Amino acid sequence: MNLYKRLIEYINNMKFKTKLNATYIILIIVPIMIMSIGYYKRSSDIIIKNAQDNMYKVVRNNTKDIDMKLGMIKDSADAIAIDHDLFTILNHSGTYSGCDLVKLDKTMNNIIYKYFSAYSDIYSAHIVTSYYPFGSSRMFIPLNYFKSRLYKEAVEANGSLKWIATYDFGNMYDLNDFKNIDFEYKYIFSAVKMINCTDIMDNNFTSLPGNIEKPILIINFTTDIFTGIVEMSNPMKGSKYYIFSPEGDTVYSSDISKPPTQQDSRWLTKEITGETGTIKKRINGENLIICYDKSRITGWVSAAVIPVNVLLEDLSKIRSYIFLTGIILIIACIFSANIMSLRMTEPIKKLLVAIKKMGEGDFHSRIEINGKDEIAELVKKFNEMDEKIKNLIEENYVRRIREKESTIMALNIQLNPHFLYNTLNTINWIAIENNQKEISKIIMSLADMLHYTAYNEDELTFFGDDLKWLKNYIYIMQNRFDDKFTVYYDIDPKLNLYKVPKLFLQPFVENSILHGFDSIDTGGILKIRGWVNSIRVCFSVEDNGRGIEKEKGEKMIQHYPENIGIKNVEKRIKLIYGEEYGIRVKSILNKGTKVLIELPIIDGNNTLLQ
């Protein structure tokens, strides 16, 4: 507090020239800062939101494209299990010699070709048994295949197609000669399946005997299948694209600095929840947007990671430009303020001298006028004031007396409800004569309301009369808001002669119309009910408006100063009937608000309401 006083005192003691300079600078800096911050914040929010929405659509579309391709391959993998020729070959597998197997390889290749040749994304396809690896010559399957993870995964899947994330071919088959060299299929991912072969003849299903070995189907892919889809989707500058398994194994990455098998996607699996969506999060000191979608075929997750700072690079350049512009404006402001202050302070000093003389009773001071600006006009008016000060004082006094008389007369007119009531009737007849029926109805509703409030001074009134006033008020509001809401009444007729506090429902109806329906153009519903239960008389006002938060609804009556009318009704009810009666508010955000008013079953005349 002492610091504040010292600051005010310092400002008051500043010279006018200094104050003028400071005012110029503040008037320039504050708007520039507010506009710059607001522009930057709003622009960054729009850029981030658009980038997030667009990238999310890209990820979803990419996932659909991948699923479409892999889904057709999965259907072919399921179809090969019921191939008659394959069933026949496998059913006689125990009778083949070494030469037979070499000849049989061509037949098996034809079967594989029949099902998978249409898919250009497949690198190679194989049907592997312990006695021979059938399939594409584009790559070979090592003899120790049955020791690899691929074989174990296929056996565990027991006939289902299992997708294996990208792996190092040499490491998978433990081939030392392949571990340290680069070749075309060094990094691949695969789909494996144990073929539970079945033959269908004349609608009869025949399975292989239990002693016949079940082969393993291997379909190999390179990550080029993903590269083409991702590059065609035009990913955003600076973004990275990942495809990874639920275990965190990387299937594909747009970051080519390291092979997929050496990239860790486990940090993404920790952040992502659910099957699809977007996340904004700060990770390792960097703000990131993560858009992701889960494949319905493989169970893998596609994710695009966008650094926020990359999105805002161009906006940062604009921020620097605004900062430099602000510096230039401030310098120009200081220079112009000094020139203007010198021009303004000189005549003001002369004016101060003349005012001191006037204070001493000398009304004969004259100041020389230079120029035609506001200061010169001020000096001119001072000279005129110096000559006519006595007359001006007298004229000012008379004028103020007349103003007070006019104000009193206006107040009398305002406080004369009979005058207003007759005036409204006159306006009503004019409206009728001009065939303005709607205006006539509104005027008559307002006249009835005025008559009710002016001539009814009692604290308690019959509910029927109060309801009539409320209907007039609602009619006017419906016309004001162009019928954006509809009103339904459900009132027990016996309540018309029940005495209630005057205008006790109006604040709640007004709150529903002005606040509950403020965000809609049409479709508002307002329900006003009145009923009698075994112990109390109940009234309710319910709307389907925007509602409010639960905590705010519970505190609305007691803690919010803007609800003066509502708080007034609450106090009146408790003063008239007691603390056990009053108001309860129930509201659900975006669904509506219901206000319940509870009164005793005995009315204001101590009459028990049956």
C-alpha positions in Angstrom: 0.0 0.0 0.0 2.8 2.4 0.8 4.5 1.6 -2.5 1.2 2.4 -4.3 1.0 5.8 -2.5 4.6 6.6 -3.3 3.9 5.8 -7.0 0.8 8.0 -7.1 2.7 10.8 -5.4 5.6 10.4 -7.9 3.2 10.6 -10.9 1.5 13.6 -9.5 4.8 15.4 -9.0 6.0 14.7 -12.5 6.1 17.6 -14.9 3.5 17.9 -17.6 6.0 17.3 -20.3 7.2 14.1 -18.7 3.6 12.9 -18.2 2.8 13.7 -21.8 5.8 11.7 -23.0 5.0 8.8 -20.7 1.3 8.8 -21.9 2.4 8.7 -25.6 4.7 5.8 -24.9 2.1 3.8 -22.9 -0.6 4.4 -25.5 1.7 3.0 -28.2 3.3 0.1 -26.2 0.1 -1.3 -24.5 -2.0 -1.7 -27.7 0.9 -3.1 -29.6 1.6 -5.7 -26.9 -2.0 -6.6 -26.5 -2.6 -6.9 -30.3 0.7 -8.8 -30.8 0.1 -11.3 -28.1 -3.5 -11.8 -29.1 -2.6 -12.1 -32.8 0.2 -14.6 -32.0 -1.9 -16.7 -29.7 -4.9 -16.8 -32.0 -2.8 -17.5 -35.1 -0.8 -20.2 -33.3 -4.0 -21.9 -32.1 -5.5 -21.9 -35.6 -2.3 -23.2 -37.2 -1.9 -26.0 -34.6 -5.6 -26.9 -34.8 -5.6 -27.1 -38.6 -2.3 -29.0 -38.6 -3.7 -31.5 -36.1 -7.0 -32.0 -38.0 -5.3 -32.4 -41.3 -2.6 -34.8 -40.1 -5.2 -36.8 -38.2 -7.1 -37.2 -41.5 -3.9 -38.2 -43.3 -3.1 -40.9 -40.6 -6.6 -42.3 -40.8 -6.5 -42.4 -44.6 -3.1 -44.0 -44.6 -4.3 -46.7 -42.1 -7.3 -47.4 -44.3 -5.1 -47.7 -47.4 -2.7 -50.1 -45.6 -5.6 -52.1 -44.2 -7.1 -52.4 -47.6 -3.9 -53.8 -49.1 -3.1 -56.1 -46.2 -6.7 -57.1 -45.8 -6.9 -58.5 -49.3 -3.6 -60.4 -48.7 -5.1 -61.8 -45.5 -8.2 -63.0 -47.4 -5.9 -64.8 -49.9 -3.9 -66.4 -47.0 -7.2 -67.7 -45.6 -8.3 -69.0 -49.0 -5.1 -71.0 -49.7 -5.9 -73.2 -46.7 -8.8 -74.7 -48.6 -7.0 -75.2 -51.9 -7.7 -78.7 -53.2 -4.3 -79.1 -55.0 -2.4 -78.0 -51.8 -4.5 -80.5 -49.8 -3.6 -83.3 -52.2 0.1 -82.5 -52.1 0.3 -82.3 -48.3 -1.9 -85.4 -47.8 0.8 -87.5 -49.7 3.8 -85.7 -48.2 5.2 -88.8 -46.6 5.6 -90.6 -50.0 7.8 -88.0 -51.8 11.5 -88.6 -52.5 14.1 -85.9 -52.9 13.6 -85.8 -56.7 9.8 -85.6 -56.3 10.2 -82.6 -54.0 12.2 -80.7 -56.6 9.6 -81.4 -59.2 6.8 -80.6 -56.7 8.4 -77.2 -56.0 7.1 -75.9 -59.4 3.5 -77.0 -58.6 3.7 -75.4 -55.1 5.0 -72.2 -56.7 2.0 -72.2 -59.1 -0.3 -72.5 -56.1 1.4 -69.6 -54.3 1.4 -67.6 -57.5 -2.3 -68.2 -58.0 -3.1 -66.6 -54.6 -0.5 -63.9 -54.2 0.8 -62.9 -57.7 -1.7 -60.0 -57.9 -0.2 -58.2 -55.0 2.8 -56.2 -56.0 3.5 -55.2 -52.4 4.5 -58.7 -51.5 8.3 -59.2 -51.7 8.1 -63.1 -51.5 5.8 -65.8 -50.3 6.7 -69.3 -49.1 5.1 -72.5 -47.8 7.7 -74.1 -45.5 7.8 -77.6 -44.2 10.5 -79.5 -42.4 11.2 -81.5 -45.6 11.2 -78.6 -48.1 10.9 -74.8 -48.3 8.6 -74.1 -51.2 8.1 -70.7 -52.7 9.7 -67.6 -54.3 13.4 -67.9 -55.4 13.7 -64.1 -54.7 14.8 -65.0 -51.2 15.6 -68.2 -49.4 14.4 -69.6 -46.1 17.2 -71.1 -44.0 17.1 -74.6 -42.8 17.0 -73.5 -39.2 13.7 -71.7 -39.8 12.0 -73.9 -37.1 14.2 -72.3 -34.5 13.1 -68.8 -35.3 10.5 -66.6 -33.7 8.5 -66.6 -36.9 7.8 -70.3 -36.5 7.0 -70.0 -32.8 4.5 -67.2 -33.5 2.8 -69.2 -36.3 2.4 -72.3 -34.1 1.0 -70.2 -31.2 -1.5 -68.5 -33.5 -2.8 -72.0 -34.5 -4.2 -71.1 -37.9 -4.6 -67.3 -37.6 -2.5 -64.9 -39.6 0.2 -63.4 -37.4 1.9 -60.1 -38.3 5.6 -59.9 -37.3 7.1 -56.4 -37.0 10.1 -55.4 -39.1 13.2 -57.4 -38.2 16.8 -58.0 -39.3 16.8 -61.0 -41.6 20.3 -62.1 -40.4 19.4 -61.8 -36.7 16.0 -63.5 -37.1 17.6 -66.7 -38.5 20.9 -66.3 -36.7 22.9 -66.1 -39.9 26.3 -64.6 -39.0 27.3 -64.0 -42.6 24.3 -61.8 -43.2 24.5 -59.7 -40.0 27.1 -57.2 -41.2 26.2 -56.7 -44.8 23.5 -54.8 -46.7 21.2 -56.6 -49.1 17.8 -56.0 -50.6 15.7 -57.8 -48.0 17.9 -57.1 -44.9 14.9 -55.4 -43.2 11.5 -56.9 -43.8 8.3 -57.6 -41.9 6.2 -60.8 -42.4 2.8 -62.4 -42.0 3.0 -66.0 -40.9 0.3 -68.6 -40.6 0.1 -72.3 -39.8 -2.0 -73.8 -42.7 -4.7 -76.0 -41.3 -5.4 -77.4 -44.7 -9.0 -78.5 -45.5 -10.5 -80.0 -48.7 -14.0 -79.3 -49.7 -15.6 -81.8 -52.1 -19.3 -82.1 -52.6 -20.0 -79.9 -49.6 -18.0 -82.3 -47.4 -15.0 -80.9 -45.4 -11.9 -83.2 -45.0 -9.0 -82.2 -42.8 -5.5 -83.5 -43.0 -4.8 -86.6 -40.8 -3.3 -85.7 -37.5 0.1 -87.4 -38.4 0.5 -85.1 -41.4 2.8 -82.1 -40.7 1.1 -78.7 -41.1 3.1 -76.3 -43.2 3.8 -72.7 -42.4 2.8 -69.9 -44.8 5.4 -67.0 -44.8 4.6 -63.7 -46.6 7.4 -61.2 -46.6 7.2 -57.5 -47.2 9.7 -54.7 -47.3 8.9 -51.3 -45.7 8.5 -49.8 -49.2 4.8 -50.6 -49.0 4.5 -48.0 -46.3 7.0 -45.5 -47.9 4.8 -45.1 -51.0 1.6 -44.5 -49.0 3.2 -42.0 -46.5 5.0 -40.0 -49.2 1.9 -39.8 -51.3 0.0 -38.3 -48.3 2.4 -35.3 -48.3 3.3 -35.3 -44.6 4.0 -31.9 -43.0 7.5 -30.4 -42.9 9.3 -31.6 -39.8 6.9 -34.3 -38.9 7.9 -38.0 -38.4 5.7 -41.0 -39.3 5.9 -44.2 -37.3 4.2 -47.6 -37.6 4.7 -49.8 -34.5 3.3 -52.8 -32.8 1.5 -52.7 -29.4 4.7 -54.0 -27.8 6.6 -50.9 -29.1 8.6 -52.7 -31.9 9.0 -50.3 -34.9 7.5 -51.6 -38.2 8.2 -48.4 -40.2 9.8 -45.0 -39.6 10.1 -42.0 -41.9 13.4 -41.2 -40.1 16.0 -42.9 -42.4 19.0 -42.0 -40.1 18.6 -45.4 -38.5 17.1 -48.7 -39.6 13.6 -49.6 -38.1 15.0 -52.3 -35.9 17.3 -49.8 -34.1 14.5 -47.3 -33.5 12.5 -47.3 -30.2 8.8 -46.6 -30.4 8.0 -47.6 -26.8 7.7 -44.0 -25.7 4.8 -43.7 -28.1 3.0 -46.7 -26.7 3.2 -45.1 -23.2 1.5 -41.9 -24.5 -1.1 -43.4 -26.8 -4.4 -44.7 -25.3 -7.3 -46.0 -27.3 -7.5 -47.0 -30.9 -7.5 -43.5 -32.6 -7.2 -39.9 -31.7 -4.8 -37.0 -31.2 -2.6 -35.9 -28.3 -0.9 -32.6 -27.5 2.0 -33.1 -25.0 5.3 -31.8 -23.9 7.9 -34.6 -24.1 11.6 -34.1 -23.3 11.2 -30.4 -23.3 9.5 -30.3 -26.7 5.8 -29.6 -27.5 4.5 -32.4 -29.8 1.2 -33.2 -31.6 0.7 -36.9 -32.0 -2.0 -38.1 -34.4 -2.6 -41.9 -34.3 -4.9 -44.7 -35.6 -4.8 -48.4 -35.1 -4.9 -50.9 -37.9 -7.9 -53.3 -37.8 -5.9 -55.9 -39.8 -2.5 -56.0 -38.1 -3.2 -54.3 -34.7 -0.3 -52.0 -35.5 -0.5 -48.3 -34.7 0.2 -45.6 -37.3 1.4 -42.3 -35.7 2.5 -38.9 -37.0 4.6 -36.8 -34.6 4.6 -33.1 -35.3 6.9 -30.6 -33.4 4.8 -27.5 -32.6 7.9 -25.2 -33.0 8.2 -26.3 -36.6 4.6 -25.4 -37.3 5.2 -21.9 -35.8 8.4 -21.1 -37.6 6.8 -18.6 -40.0 4.8 -17.1 -37.2 8.0 -16.5 -35.2 9.3 -14.4 -38.1 6.2 -12.3 -37.9 6.6 -11.9 -34.2 10.1 -10.5 -34.7 8.8 -8.1 -37.4 6.1 -6.8 -35.0 8.8 -6.4 -32.2 11.0 -4.3 -34.5 8.0 -2.3 -35.7 7.1 -1.6 -32.0 10.7 -0.3 -31.3 10.6 2.1 -34.3 7.1 3.4 -33.2 8.3 4.0 -29.7 11.3 6.0 -30.8 9.1 8.0 -33.2 6.6 8.5 -30.3 9.3 9.9 -27.9 10.6 12.3 -30.6 7.1 13.6 -31.5 6.1 13.8 -27.8 9.0 16.1 -27.0 8.1 18.5 -29.9 4.5 18.5 -29.0 5.1 19.0 -25.3 7.3 22.0 -25.9 4.6 23.5 -28.1 1.9 22.9 -25.5 3.6 23.8 -22.2 4.6 27.4 -23.1 1.1 28.8 -23.4 0.0 26.7 -20.4 2.7 28.4 -18.3 1.3 31.8 -19.3 -2.2 30.6 -18.5 -1.1 29.5 -15.0 0.3 33.0 -14.3 -3.0 34.5 -15.3 -5.0 32.1 -13.1 -2.9 33.0 -10.1 -3.7 36.7 -10.7 -7.4 35.8 -11.0 -7.1 33.9 -7.7 -5.9 37.1 -6.1 -8.9 39.0 -7.5 -7.3 40.5 -10.6 -9.8 39.9 -13.5 -8.0 42.2 -15.9 -5.3 39.7 -17.0 -5.0 39.2 -20.8 -2.9 36.5 -22.5 -1.6 36.9 -26.1 -3.2 34.4 -28.5 -0.8 32.6 -31.0 -2.3 30.2 -33.5 -5.7 28.5 -33.8 -5.2 25.2 -32.0 -7.0 24.0 -28.9 -4.5 25.7 -26.6 -5.1 29.0 -28.4 -8.8 28.4 -28.1 -8.4 27.7 -24.4 -6.5 31.0 -23.9 -9.2 32.8 -25.9 -11.9 31.4 -23.7 -10.0 32.2 -20.6 -9.8 35.8 -21.7 -13.6 35.8 -22.3 -14.2 34.1 -19.0 -12.1 36.7 -17.2 -14.4 39.5 -18.5 -17.8 37.7 -18.0 -17.1 35.6 -14.9 -19.8 37.3 -12.7 -22.4 37.0 -15.4 -21.4 33.4 -16.1 -21.7 32.5 -12.4 -25.2 34.0 -12.3 -26.3 32.3 -15.5 -24.9 29.0 -14.3 -26.8 29.2 -11.1 -30.1 30.0 -12.9 -29.5 27.1 -15.3 -28.9 24.6 -12.6 -32.1 25.6 -10.8 -34.0 25.1 -14.1 -32.3 21.8 -14.6 -33.4 20.6 -11.2 -37.0 21.7 -11.8 -37.0 19.8 -15.1 -35.6 16.7 -13.4 -38.2 16.9 -10.7 -40.9 17.3 -13.3 -39.6 14.3 -15.3 -39.5 12.2 -12.1 -43.0 13.1 -11.3 -44.1 12.0 -14.7 -42.2 8.8 -14.4 -43.7 8.1 -11.0 -47.2 8.7 -12.2 -48.4 5.2 -13.4 -51.8 6.6 -14.2 -50.2 9.0 -16.8 -48.1 6.1 -18.2 -51.1 3.7 -18.3 -53.2 6.3 -20.2 -50.3 7.0 -22.6 -49.9 3.3 -23.4 -53.7 3.1 -24.1 -53.4 6.0 -26.5 -50.5 4.3 -28.3 -52.5 1.1 -28.4 -55.5 2.9 -30.2 -53.0 4.4 -32.7 -51.6 0.9 -33.4 -55.1 -0.5 -33.8 -56.1 2.3 -36.2 -52.9 1.5 -38.2 -53.8 -2.2 -38.2 -50.7 -3.0 -36.1 -52.3 -5.9 -34.1 -49.0 -7.4 -32.9 -47.8 -4.1 -31.5 -51.2 -3.6 -29.9 -51.0 -6.9 -28.1 -47.5 -6.1 -26.8 -48.6 -2.6 -25.6 -51.7 -4.1 -23.8 -49.5 -6.8 -22.2 -47.1 -4.1 -21.0 -50.1 -1.9 -19.8 -51.5 -4.9 -17.8 -48.1 -5.5 -16.2 -47.8 -1.8 -15.3 -51.2 -1.7 -13.8 -50.5 -4.9 -11.8 -47.2 -3.6 -10.3 -48.5 -0.1 -9.7 -51.7 -0.7 -8.0 -50.9 -4.0 -6.2 -48.7 -3.0 -3.2 -49.3 -6.2 -1.1 -46.4 -8.5 -0.5 -48.6 -11.6 -1.2 -50.9 -11.9 -4.1 -53.1 -14.5 -5.7 -51.1 -16.9 -7.9 -53.7 -16.5 -10.7 -53.0 -12.8 -10.9 -49.3 -13.3 -10.7 -49.4 -15.9 -13.5 -51.3 -13.5 -15.7 -48.6 -10.9 -15.3 -45.9 -13.6 -16.0 -47.7 -14.6 -19.2 -47.7 -11.0 -20.4 -44.0 -10.8 -19.6 -43.3 -14.0 -21.5 -45.4 -12.8 -24.5 -43.3 -9.7 -24.8 -40.0 -11.6 -24.5 -41.2 -14.1 -27.2 -41.8 -11.2 -29.6 -38.5 -9.7 -28.6 -36.5 -12.9 -29.3 -38.5 -13.8 -32.4 -40.1 -16.9 -30.9 -36.8 -18.6 -30.3 -38.5 -20.6 -27.4 -41.8 -22.2 -26.7 -43.6 -22.2 -23.3 -45.6 -25.0 -21.7 -47.8 -24.5 -18.6 -48.8 -27.3 -16.3 -50.6 -25.6 -13.4 -53.0 -27.1 -10.9 -56.2 -24.9 -11.1 -56.6 -24.9 -7.4 -53.4 -22.8 -7.1 -55.0 -19.8 -8.7 -56.4 -18.7 -5.3 -53.2 -19.6 -3.4 -51.3 -16.5 -2.2 -47.7 -16.3 -3.2 -44.9 -13.6 -3.0 -45.5 -11.1 -5.9 -43.5 -11.8 -9.1 -41.6 -14.7 -7.5 -41.3 -16.7 -10.7 -40.1 -13.8 -13.0 -36.4 -13.8 -12.2 -36.1 -17.6 -13.0 -38.0 -17.2 -16.3 -35.8 -14.2 -17.2 -32.7 -16.2 -16.4 -33.8 -19.0 -18.7 -34.6 -16.7 -21.6 -31.6 -14.3 -21.4 -28.9 -16.9 -20.3 -30.3 -20.4 -20.9 -31.3 -19.7 -24.5 -28.5 -17.1 -25.4 -26.6 -19.6 -27.6 -29.5 -20.9 -29.6 -31.6 -19.4 -32.4 -34.7 -21.7 -32.1 -35.9 -24.8 -30.3 -35.9 -23.5 -26.7 -38.4 -25.1 -24.4 -39.6 -23.5 -21.2 -41.8 -25.5 -18.8 -43.6 -23.8 -15.9 -45.3 -26.1 -13.5 -47.3 -25.8 -10.3 -48.6 -28.7 -8.1 -49.5 -29.7 -4.6 -48.1 -32.8 -2.9 -49.0 -34.1 0.6 -46.9 -31.6 2.5 -45.9 -28.7 0.2 -46.8 -26.5 -2.7 -44.3 -26.7 -5.5 -43.5 -24.6 -8.5 -40.8 -25.2 -11.1 -39.2 -23.4 -14.0 -37.3 -25.7 -16.4 -35.5 -25.1 -19.6 -33.4 -27.0 -22.2 -30.8 -24.3 -22.5 -27.1 -24.3 -22.1 -27.1 -25.1 -18.4 -24.3 -24.5 -16.0 -21.6 -26.5 -14.2 -22.8 -28.5 -11.2 -20.7 -26.5 -8.6 -21.8 -23.2 -10.0 -25.4 -24.3 -10.0 -25.2 -25.2 -6.3 -23.7 -21.8 -5.4 -25.8 -19.7 -7.8 -28.2 -18.4 -5.2 -25.8 -17.6 -2.5 -22.5 -16.6 -4.0 -23.1 -14.9 -7.3 -23.9 -11.1 -7.1 -25.3 -10.9 -10.6 -28.3 -13.1 -9.5 -29.9 -10.2 -7.5 -33.5 -11.0 -8.4 -33.0 -14.7 -7.6 -31.4 -14.0 -4.2 -34.2 -11.5 -3.5 -36.9 -14.2 -4.1 -35.0 -16.6 -1.8 -34.8 -14.1 1.0 -38.5 -13.2 0.7 -39.6 -16.8 0.8 -37.5 -17.5 4.0 -38.7 -14.3 5.7 -42.4 -15.0 4.9 -42.6 -18.8 5.4 -39.4 -19.8 7.3 -36.0 -21.3 6.7 -37.3 -24.7 5.7 -38.7 -23.3 2.5 -36.9 -21.9 -0.5 -35.3 -22.6 -3.8 -33.3 -25.6 -5.2 -31.4 -25.5 -8.5 -30.4 -28.5 -10.6 -28.5 -27.9 -13.8 -26.6 -30.0 -16.4 -24.2 -28.3 -18.7 -25.5 -28.2 -22.3 -28.7 -29.9 -21.3 -30.7 -27.4 -19.2 -31.6 -26.0 -15.8 -34.5 -26.7 -13.4 -35.4 -24.5 -10.5 -37.8 -25.8 -7.8 -39.6 -23.5 -5.4 -41.1 -25.0 -2.3 -43.8 -23.2 -0.2 -46.0 -24.3 2.7 -49.3 -26.0 2.0 -51.0 -23.2 3.9 -51.4 -19.9 1.9 -51.1 -16.3 3.0 -54.6 -16.3 4.5 -53.7 -19.3 6.8 -56.0 -21.4 4.6 -55.1 -25.1 4.2 -54.8 -25.9 0.5 -56.7 -29.2 -0.1 
